[in-house]
Amino acid sequence: MNASIVDVHALTTWRPLKIRQNTMEMAQVGSRRGCALKDSIIFVQSHVPQVMELHTYAQW
């Protein structure tokens, strides 16, 4: 299973500890729902610089 935790929109608020907590909770929800984590790719959107780079190019 491939999944992403989409959090870039949340970065407009200044609550970094809450964002980090929510990100971890979302990852835990997937594991509780039976996702085999060893067979999965899960990434956090804000941790992938290419996401924002692509967004910048797409706005042109």
C-alpha positions as CSV (number, residue, x, y, z in Angstrom):
1,M,0.0,0.0,0.0
2,N,1.2,3.5,-0.8
3,A,-0.1,6.4,1.3
4,S,0.7,10.0,2.0
5,I,0.0,12.2,5.0
6,V,-1.0,15.5,3.4
7,D,0.0,18.3,5.8
8,V,1.3,21.2,3.7
9,H,-1.9,23.2,4.1
10,A,-1.6,22.9,7.9
11,L,1.8,24.6,7.9
12,T,0.1,27.9,7.5
13,T,-0.7,27.8,11.2
14,W,1.9,28.2,13.8
15,R,1.4,25.1,15.9
16,P,4.4,22.9,15.0
17,L,4.0,20.5,17.9
18,K,0.3,20.0,17.1
19,I,1.1,19.3,13.5
20,R,3.8,16.8,14.4
21,Q,1.3,15.1,16.8
22,N,-1.4,14.9,14.2
23,T,1.0,13.5,11.7
24,M,2.1,10.7,14.0
25,E,-1.6,10.0,14.8
26,M,-2.4,9.6,11.2
27,A,0.4,7.2,10.7
28,Q,-0.8,5.2,13.7
29,V,-4.4,5.1,12.3
30,G,-3.0,3.3,9.2
31,S,-1.2,0.7,11.3
32,R,-4.3,0.1,13.4
33,R,-6.4,-0.5,10.4
34,G,-4.3,-3.4,9.3
35,C,-1.8,-1.9,6.9
36,A,1.2,-4.0,6.8
37,L,3.8,-1.3,7.5
38,K,6.7,-3.4,6.3
39,D,5.0,-3.7,2.9
40,S,3.9,-0.1,2.7
41,I,5.3,3.2,1.6
42,I,4.0,6.1,3.7
43,F,5.4,9.6,3.2
44,V,4.7,12.9,4.8
45,Q,4.0,15.6,2.1
46,S,5.9,18.4,3.9
47,H,9.0,16.2,4.1
48,V,9.3,15.8,0.4
49,P,10.8,19.0,-1.1
50,Q,9.8,18.0,-4.7
51,V,6.1,18.4,-3.8
52,M,6.5,22.1,-3.3
53,E,8.8,22.4,-6.3
54,L,6.2,20.7,-8.5
55,H,3.6,23.1,-7.1
56,T,5.7,26.1,-8.0
57,Y,6.2,24.8,-11.6
58,A,2.5,24.0,-11.9
59,Q,1.5,27.6,-11.1
60,W,3.2,29.0,-14.2
